[in-house]
Amino acid sequence: MSDKLKVAIIGCGNIANGAHIPNYLQLDDVEITYFCDIIPERADRAVKEYGCGKAVYNYKELLGHDDIDIVSVCTHNDFHAPISIDFMRDGKDVLCEKPAARTLEEAYEMQKVAHETGRMLSIGVVNRFCDTVNHIKDLIAQGALGEVYQTYISFRAHRSIPGLGGDFTTKSKSGGGVLIDWGVHYIDLTLYCLGDPTPLTCTGVAHSKLGVDMKNYVTTSMWASDSSDIENGTYDVDDFVTGMIRTDSTAITFNGAWAQNIEPNETFIDFIGTKAGIRMSYGGQFKMYSTLNGMLTEIIPDYASTGFDYFAEIKSFVESVKTRTPNQAYIDKAIVTSKIIDAIYRSSDSKQEIKF
């Protein structure tokens, strides 16, 4: 009888095939027993492609199974909470893709159930496992930057709205637009690098402008185009967001855009300290600027970067399950980003600063 941890993949789309499945398969101490998707062809294709597991089309059929230890929730945002909660109550440990949930209330319920059941619940904030991010975190913790008093986040693209008219642009399904889709990663990794400071207040403005007239929206390409429904779909989410977060240590400002009438993509984070500053290219490496020995200095570290390290994320979660020790993506850490995103949207709606 196998002593391997048994995994069920719920949702067999892009993130499952690009991140979760191949990296579970690299580990000797786990095996995938089920592939589940409401689109039967996806689950069937996964079984055939990976040569393991069984295809299931309704996740509820897997509740009560004793051949599942771990569940990876790789569905759209509106299913994160119900699926994660059902499996935790069924005695399974869960790795749920980001964002934790569509709304803060749903994320709170997930956290509550994780505490009540004692299950491991990690969120797919993969940047917390990337080498570049952890190098920067270590430099800040060691005092190399001095006091980091300001951080600036930019996640701006020219014309990049995903699946126009589909789930991504329907607030009731996604919870929001560019802020909850892209901003969640940038804000979360910033908090992580800063040592998870406590947010105090935030103010923000979320614009829904360029994608509203879907039939006349101009773009050269569209990711998640298979979910697009320009003729009959919905567009009620943000395509540009700006704001400021005050924490107990550092001020954080940000601008983000799925779509803007400026062409260059600007995806970076600046950590500005009294001794030095760092600009991190999102998904890439970083440069460090200082006045070492009275000289204006630019340092370009040389290291083998793994980029978005999904293998490290999956391996860490499996270790967390085996040791019963929460990792750096545990719900108690990741939910802070959900609180901030909720506050930014509330600030935008009310045109007021929000206190935590």
Secondary structure, DSSP 8 states (H G I E B T S, - for coil): ---SEEEEEE--SHHIIIIIHHHHTT-TTEEEEEEE-SSHHHHHHHHHHHT-SEEES-GGGGTT-SS-SEEEE-S-GGGHHHHHHHHHHTT-EEEEESSS-SSHHHHHHHHHHHHHHT--EEEE-GGGG-HHHHHHHHHHHTTTT-SEEEEEEEEE-SB--SSTTSGGG-HHHHS-SHIIIIIHHHHHHHHHHTT---EEEEEEEEE--TTSSGGG---S--TTGGG--TTT----S-SEEEEEEEESS-EEEEEEESB-S--S-EEEEEEEESSEEEEEETTS-EEEEE-GGGS-EEE-------SS-HHHHHHHHHHHHHHT---TTBHHHHHHHHHHHHHHHHHHHHTS-EE-
